[in-house]
Amino acid sequence: MTSHRVFFDAMASRCEVRLTVEDEPSAKQLAQLAIDEVHRIEAKYSRYRPGSVVSQISARAGLDWVECDDETLALLAFADQLFEQSAGLFDITSGVLRRAWNFRQPALPRADVLRNLCALIGWRSVQRDGRRVRLPTAGMELDFGGFGKEYAADRAAHILIAQGVRNGYVNLAGDIHVMGPQGDQQPWLIGIQDPRQADRLVASIPIASGALATSGDYERFFELDGHRYCHILHPQSGQPVSHWRSVSVLAPSAIVAGSYSSIAMLQQAQGREFLEDSGLVYLAIDHLGAMHRKDGVG
């Protein structure tokens, strides 16, 4: 059996399914099942799709309740867990801050604009009653962007595993779920990008199963007066975080890996203690370029 790569676009990113199977037609047929699942999740939960679940909930903020299916309720429960775990830093109502920040041009938002948007942030105020959810204040939003791509990677991988795939991975723009080792049983060697040089790797992580996700200040940002402003925004101040250049985490699932890397970024200097307490393999690069790591990173 040989390794086959199938590329596709989803969630505004270049993505890949890599499978070790008998032939290319089989790889493409199997990969399409995973791709369809990724596109399903994007259509259902993207804040950029007017018909998505989160768009419908946000559109009815301050007005009506919205009834949710089991999948959505499970994701809301997960969001609640992350909120508690992070002491309120991982808040899926904080997506409103994108109204203030445009990372395509170097300009800072006005203080009053940030203050007004921060007043709309607050997961604890979201009302949930059985299968129904409601945002109590007009202008509030839900945003699954903090774990949506990772959730899609996990779901796509689970579909492939159910089809008997045992060697390969799903890679959604760096959020990777590995279903099993290469055909020769060697682990896949996944590179970690240098957050300051896109064409350079700072380390590699051998993965035979599990998932890897990275959060960083280099995906969307601008620089102004010698300071870098990235897209990861603190829900209480509305300001970009600045302590870590990147945090990569290896976990059993992509949604856990991505959540932990995001929480560490949001916790800033305290993020390393959080990662240590998790017991997970990680590689973090701080604002000075120093590396901090735990087990399994080469």
N, C-alpha and C positions, 0 to 999 in steps of 0.2 A: 504494500500500500504506500501511496505517496501523499505528500501534503499539498493541499489545494487552497488557494486564497480567493475569496469572493468579496469584492469591494462594493460599497453602496453608500448613499448619502442619507442621513437622517439627523434630525435635531440640530440642523445647521452645522453638521460636522461630517467629516469623512470617516467612514466606519468599515469594519472588516469582519468576516467570518473565516476562520482558518480551520480546516478539517483534514484529518488523515483518514482517507477512505480509499476504496478500490479504484475509482476513476473520476474524471472531471464531471461527467454528467450527474453522477451520484452526489458529488460535492455541491453542485449548483442546485440540485433539487432539494437537498437537505438545508442548504444555506437559505433558500427562499422561505422556508418555514420560519426560520429565525428572523429574517428580514421582515416578513409580514407581521410578526409579533411586535417587533420594534416600532413599525409604522402604526400598528394598532394603538400602542401605548402613547405614542406621540399625538395621534389624533384625539385620543381620549383625555389627555392630561396637559397638553401644551397650553400655556397661557396665551400663545399667539394664535390659537385656533378659536374663533368665536363660538363654535359649537361644542368645545370641550367641556368636560365636567367643571373644571376649575373656573373657566370663563363664565359659565352659567351661574355658578355660586357667586362669583364676584359681581356679575351684572345685577344680581338681586340683593346686593348688600344694602342693609337698612330697610329692606322690604320683606321679601318672602323667604320661607323655608324651601330647601331643595332636598328631595329624597335621593339617597345614594344607594348604590349596589354594594355587594359584599366586598368587592375589590377596593372600591373607594373608601369604604369604612375601615378596612384593614390599613390602608395607607394613612388615613387620618389618625388612627390609633398609633401607628408608628411615629408619625409627626409629634404626637403628644408625648410619647416616650423620649424622643430626642430632645424636646423642649425641657423635660424634667432632668434628663441626663446632663444637659448643658447649662443648667441654671438659667434658662430663658434665652440663651444666645442663639440657639437654632430655632428660629421662629418662622414658620411658613407664611406668616402675614407680612413679613418684612420686604416682600417683593415690590411694594409701593415705592421704595426708595429709588428704583430705576427711573422714576419720573423726574428725579432731581439730577441724576448723574448720566452724562452722555460721554462714554469713554472713546468716542470717535473724535472728540475735540478737547483740548486742554483748557477747561474752565471749571471753576469751583461754584457750586450752588450757593445761593444766598442762605444765610442762617435761618431766616424766617420760613423759607421753603422747607428746609430740613426739619425744622421744629414742627411744622404743620403735618408733615408726612409721618414723623415719628409718633405723633399723636394717634395715627391710624393703625399703628402696629400693636399687636397684643393677642397672642394665641389664647390666653386665659379668657378673653372676652368672647371668643367664638362659641356660639351656642350649639349644643348637640343634644338631640332628643331622639333616642332610638336610632332609626335609620335616617333621620333628618339632620341637616346642618344649616346654620344661618349666620351670616356676618351682620352684627347688630348696627353697624354704622356705615352710612353711605360713603363710598370711597375706599373702603377696605378691600383687600384682595387676598385670595389664596394663591400660593405659588409652590408647585411641586418641583421646581427647578433644582432644589438642593439635593434631591435624591432620585428624580425621574429617570435620568439617563442610566444610573446605576441599577435601578429597578428593572429597566428594560433589558439591560445586559443579563441580569439574572434570569429573567423570564425567558429570553431567547435561548440561553444555555440550557435551561430546564426542559424546554421543548426538544432540543437536540438530544439531550440525554434520554428522554422518553422514546426517541427514535432509535436508540441503541448506540449513539455516538459516544465513544470513550476516549478519543484523542483529538484535541483541538481547543480552540477558544473563540470567544466573541469579544471583539474590541470596539467599543463605542467611543472613539476619540480619546483613548487613554484610560477609560474605565473598562477593565478587562475581567471577564469571568472565564477561568480555565476549567475545562471539563475533564481533562486528563492529559498525561504526558505526550510527548512526540511518539511516533510509531516505534522507535527503538527504545521506548520507555525512559528516555532522558527528559528532564524537565525543559520547558520552554524558558529561554533566557530573555526576560523583559527589561528593556532599558529604561532608565530614569533620565528624563531630559534635564539638561542644565537650564535653570530658570533665567539665565542671562545670555545663553548662547544656544539658539534653537537647533543648531546642527551638531551639538556636542552632548554626549551622555556623561553623567557624573557617576553612575553606578548601574549595576544590573542585578536583577533579582531572579533566581531560578524558581520557577513555579510548575509543579506537576498537577496541582489542583488548588482550587480556591479562587480568590479574586484580588485584584490590585486596583486602587484608585488614587488619584493625585489631585490635590487642590493647590493652587498657586497664584501668585500675584502677576503672572506673565501672560495669562490668557486674554484678559481684557483690561487695559490700563492706559493711563497717559502720564506724562511727566511734566511738571510745572515747577519752575524755580528750583530745580534740583531734587524735587521730591516725587516719588512714584505714588500714584493713586490707582488702586486696583478695584476690581468689581466685587470683591468680597466685603460686604458692608456690615458694620456693627449695628444691630437693631436698636440699640439704646441711644447712640450718638448720631447714627446715620452716616458716620465717617468710615472710609476704608480702613481695613486692618493693615498693619505695617510690620509686625514682628517677624513673620516667616516669609521667605521667598517661595517655598513649596513644602508640602507635607504629603508623603506617599505612605499608604497603609496597606498591608496584606491581611486579608480576613477571609473567613469562609464564604462570604457573599460580597458582591460589589456594593450593595446598598449599605452594608455595615462598614466596609472599607471607606466608601465615599463620605458617609456620615461622620465617621471618626476623624478623617482628614479635615473636613470642613469645621468641625467643632474645635479641633486643635488650632486651626487658623484663627478662629474667632476668639479663642481664649488667649491668644497672643503669648506672652511670656509664660503663662501658666499651662500652655498647651503641651509642653514636654512632660510635665508631671501627669497630665491626663493620659497621654500616650503610654507612659510607663505603667500606669495603673491598669491600663486595658489588657496588658500582656500580649498585645499584637506586635508583629514585626512592622517596623516603620523606618523611614528615612526622612528626616526633616532638615531643611537648610534655612538657617536664620537670616536676618536682614544684613548681617555682616559677611555672609557666605560660609559660615562654619557649619559643618555637618554634624547631625546628631542621629544616631541609629541604634537599632536593637535587632540582633540576630537575623541571619538569612539574607543579608544584603551584601553583594560582592562588589 
